[in-house]
Amino acid sequence: METDNAIELTVEDIKKEAALDVQKKDIGKRMQLIIFKLGGEEYALSIDQIKEVVLTPRIAKMPQTPSYIKGVANIRGNIIAILDLEEKFGIEQAKDAVLQNFHYTLVIESEIYKAGFLVREVPNTLSILSSDIETSSNFIQTYSIDENCLQGVVKSGERLIILIDMIRLMESTNVNNIVTKAVK
């Protein structure tokens, strides 16, 4: 019995083909991001992590909380903690931002908590392919942000946008405990 058309494949060949198929699927995967600025740099969150964007309401200061927790606010009947990410991350404010107040709040919600993060200008949306995200850990150094909270850097034309997983950030630091205590 002759099999002229039969091609013999090794296990390694099959693994390589499977990896290419996965990579092709990953390249085509679209993501929606919310882009905002901290200290003059652009940051992004997956739109799935954001419940809403609201004008920043009046914030009631909370005693004995870290300085980056600005207090609590009433947003649509819910009392939530309001955080300043520039202060949390130790980011120096952009020169033109020093005179501006925080005008908008990104409301993040998980199964455990709800919190608001202050931003100075209206956040924008950006649709990207997952292949536009550089996830190499070579550029991610462990500073004040846990390495797992940085999903990578998005390349969009000449722009470099730092992609943050806010849910992981809240869970990996003591922020989650502080936010929970602040609103009780």
C-alpha positions in Angstrom: 0.0 0.0 0.0 1.6 3.2 -1.1 0.9 6.6 0.4 2.5 9.1 -1.8 0.5 12.0 -0.4 1.1 11.2 3.3 3.2 13.6 5.3 4.8 12.5 8.5 4.5 15.0 11.3 6.2 15.0 14.6 4.7 16.0 17.9 6.8 19.2 17.7 5.4 20.0 14.3 1.8 19.6 15.5 2.6 21.8 18.6 4.0 24.5 16.3 0.9 24.4 14.0 -1.4 24.7 17.0 0.6 27.6 18.4 0.3 29.4 15.1 -3.5 28.8 15.0 -3.8 30.3 18.5 -1.6 33.2 17.6 -3.7 33.9 14.5 -6.9 33.9 16.6 -5.3 36.2 19.2 -4.2 38.7 16.6 -7.8 39.2 15.4 -9.2 39.7 18.9 -10.6 43.2 19.4 -10.5 45.1 22.7 -12.2 48.3 23.7 -10.2 50.5 26.0 -10.9 53.7 28.0 -7.9 56.1 27.7 -7.1 58.7 30.3 -4.1 60.8 31.4 -2.2 60.7 34.6 0.7 63.1 34.9 0.7 63.8 31.2 1.0 60.1 30.2 -1.7 58.0 28.7 -3.1 55.0 30.6 -5.9 52.6 29.7 -8.4 50.2 31.3 -10.4 47.6 29.6 -13.9 49.0 29.0 -15.2 45.8 30.8 -13.8 47.0 34.1 -15.6 50.4 34.0 -19.1 50.7 35.1 -19.5 54.4 34.2 -17.8 57.7 33.8 -19.4 60.6 35.8 -18.8 64.2 36.7 -16.9 64.1 40.0 -19.5 64.8 42.8 -18.8 66.4 46.1 -16.3 64.3 48.0 -16.5 63.9 51.8 -13.1 63.5 53.3 -12.5 60.4 55.5 -10.3 60.5 58.5 -7.4 58.1 59.0 -7.2 57.0 55.4 -4.1 57.3 53.1 -3.7 60.6 51.3 -4.5 59.1 47.9 -8.0 58.2 49.1 -9.7 61.5 48.7 -12.8 60.4 50.6 -16.2 59.1 49.7 -18.9 60.3 47.3 -22.6 59.5 46.5 -22.8 58.3 43.0 -26.3 57.2 41.9 -27.3 56.4 45.4 -24.1 54.4 46.2 -21.4 55.6 48.6 -18.1 54.8 47.0 -14.4 55.5 47.9 -12.7 58.0 45.6 -9.0 57.5 44.8 -6.4 59.7 43.2 -4.2 57.4 41.0 -1.6 60.1 40.4 -1.0 60.2 44.1 -1.2 56.4 44.6 1.4 55.8 41.9 3.6 58.7 42.8 3.1 60.3 39.4 4.0 64.0 39.2 1.1 66.1 37.8 1.5 67.5 34.3 2.4 71.3 34.4 -0.9 72.2 32.8 -2.9 69.9 35.1 -1.7 71.6 38.4 -4.3 74.3 38.1 -7.1 72.0 37.0 -9.4 70.2 39.4 -10.5 66.6 38.8 -13.6 66.8 36.7 -14.4 63.1 36.0 -14.5 59.9 38.0 -14.2 56.4 36.5 -16.3 54.1 38.5 -14.8 50.6 38.7 -16.9 47.7 40.0 -16.1 44.1 40.9 -18.0 41.5 42.8 -16.4 42.7 46.1 -16.3 46.5 45.9 -17.0 49.6 43.9 -14.5 52.5 43.7 -14.0 55.8 41.8 -10.8 57.0 40.2 -10.2 60.6 39.5 -9.3 61.9 36.0 -8.8 65.4 34.8 -10.3 65.2 31.4 -13.0 63.3 29.5 -11.7 59.8 28.9 -11.6 58.6 25.3 -12.2 55.2 23.9 -9.8 53.2 21.6 -10.5 50.0 19.8 -7.3 47.8 19.4 -6.3 44.4 18.4 -4.8 42.3 21.2 -1.6 42.0 19.1 -1.2 45.8 19.7 -0.3 45.1 23.3 3.4 44.6 24.1 3.3 42.3 27.2 7.1 41.8 27.5 8.1 41.9 31.1 11.4 43.5 30.0 10.0 47.0 30.3 7.9 46.3 33.4 9.9 47.0 36.6 8.5 46.4 40.0 8.0 49.9 41.4 4.9 50.8 43.4 2.6 48.9 41.0 2.5 45.1 41.2 3.8 43.6 37.9 0.5 41.6 37.5 -1.5 44.8 37.4 0.3 46.1 34.3 -1.1 44.2 31.3 1.4 45.8 29.0 1.9 48.8 26.7 -0.5 49.5 23.8 1.1 50.7 20.6 -1.2 52.9 18.6 0.6 54.7 15.9 3.2 56.9 17.7 1.3 56.6 21.0 2.3 54.4 23.9 -0.5 53.7 26.3 0.1 51.9 29.6 -2.6 49.2 30.1 -3.7 48.6 33.7 -5.8 45.9 35.2 -7.6 47.9 37.8 -9.3 44.9 39.4 -5.9 43.2 40.0 -4.5 46.4 41.3 -7.3 46.7 43.9 -7.0 43.1 44.9 -3.1 42.9 45.0 -2.7 45.9 47.3 -4.3 46.8 50.5 -6.5 49.3 48.6 -9.3 46.9 48.5 -9.4 46.6 52.4 -9.1 50.4 52.8 -11.9 51.1 50.3 -14.2 48.5 51.9 -13.6 50.1 55.4 -14.0 53.7 54.0 -17.6 53.0 52.8 -18.8 51.1 55.8 
